[in-house]
Amino acid sequence: MLSSARKKFHLLWALALFAMLHCDAPVLADWQSDWEQAKQAATKEAEFVLYGPHLPFFKKVWEPFQRAYPEIRLTFEPGRGADHLKRVSAERRAGLYKVDMVMGGGNVMHSFAPGTIDPIVPALILPEVIRDTAWWGKKLRLTDQGQQYILSFSESAKTSTIAYNTRLVNPKEILAWRDLLNPKWKGKIASFDPRVSGGGDPFRFFQSAQDFGPDFISRLVRDAEVVFTRDLHQGLDWLASGKVELYLGSALFTLEAKEKGLPVEIIQHSMKDGETMGLGGVCCLTLMNKAPHPNATKVFLNWLLSREGQILWQRHSKTNSLRIDIPKDDVQEIFVPKDGVNYFMATSYQYQDPEQAKALQKLIDDAVAKRK
């Protein structure tokens, strides 16, 4: 006679075997069938059209895709996010549907008019892409309110940070953002202008975080006399030359300048009063509805989000992929989000309100006008 425990074991094994034979195989066959159909249909479409930022590393990422799928011509149209928005709007008014996907910052993605973009998840096919445990936070990061239309796949921690001139500043003097209000830094801080998009400045964090707000922004701009630039490299030129000693903006550009031998560095330690994630850089994508090449779009999207695609993206963009099942050797350790840290997630929908941007612009304009 079998013991009760052994009977239970045999029953569980039989159930597991039944599940493998009758459940997993059809599911596996379904995705493989869907994938083959998508690739065959993509071959007939013969093209995939992408609008995105004008960044040199893109070509290094797209080339492996083109080699893997030579029958799909990747047409990439580079430009500023605001220009892409205008272009898509103008095309659609004319009844033209040219673009399949748009990539860029979260603010650009959230600016598309309702009804012009399609849900992301129905276009995902590969199990390795859909598997939640492959991604930071144990799920795909869909940042719009309904969690359907805007996917963030690449966000670095500490992307908006304080850079300093290594010959003039001891980084231990700045342990928190509020240390910037120390009178010793008056007239010695530059920042990418938060009144325009694209530079990774921390002012949106200051505006939204409960511990900062309008009063902190006013004091920083007015009393510390922050100098603004709209040139991504000019601020770092000022920093390296000693014209300013601190610079608020994208950490990635600072590290590029450091690699060229300039005396600049980013503050490595975490700020005691908060950290940011996803400010600046290319993080997100959205799928246009009535896309001319829907199957080629599926093939490209699934390739980009695969381990292969994200390893290449991370290697050439130098930004952290939100895939956690790939090596992180190609990005700075400080860019990889840490467990237990409460990050300000800049790409989330609640921080993309155009009225918020207008309020920030007015706040800064008023603070500049009140400088003594």
Secondary structure as UniProt FT lines:
FT   HELIX           4..19
FT   HELIX           20..24
FT   HELIX           25..45
FT   STRAND          47..52
FT   HELIX           57..68
FT   TURN            70..71
FT   STRAND          73..78
FT   HELIX           81..93
FT   TURN            94..95
FT   STRAND          101..104
FT   HELIX           106..109
FT   TURN            110..111
FT   TURN            114..115
FT   STRAND          117..118
FT   HELIX           121..123
FT   HELIX           127..130
FT   HELIX           132..134
FT   HELIX           136..138
FT   STRAND          141..142
FT   TURN            145..146
FT   STRAND          151..152
FT   STRAND          160..165
FT   TURN            166..168
FT   HELIX           171..173
FT   HELIX           177..181
FT   HELIX           183..185
FT   TURN            186..187
FT   STRAND          189..192
FT   TURN            194..195
FT   HELIX           203..208
FT   TURN            210..211
FT   HELIX           214..223
FT   STRAND          227..229
FT   TURN            232..233
FT   HELIX           234..241
FT   STRAND          246..250
FT   HELIX           251..259
FT   TURN            260..261
FT   STRAND          264..266
FT   TURN            272..273
FT   STRAND          275..277
FT   STRAND          284..288
FT   TURN            289..290
FT   HELIX           294..305
FT   HELIX           307..317
FT   TURN            329..330
FT   HELIX           333..335
FT   TURN            339..340
FT   STRAND          343..345
FT   TURN            346..347
FT   HELIX           349..351
FT   HELIX           354..369
//
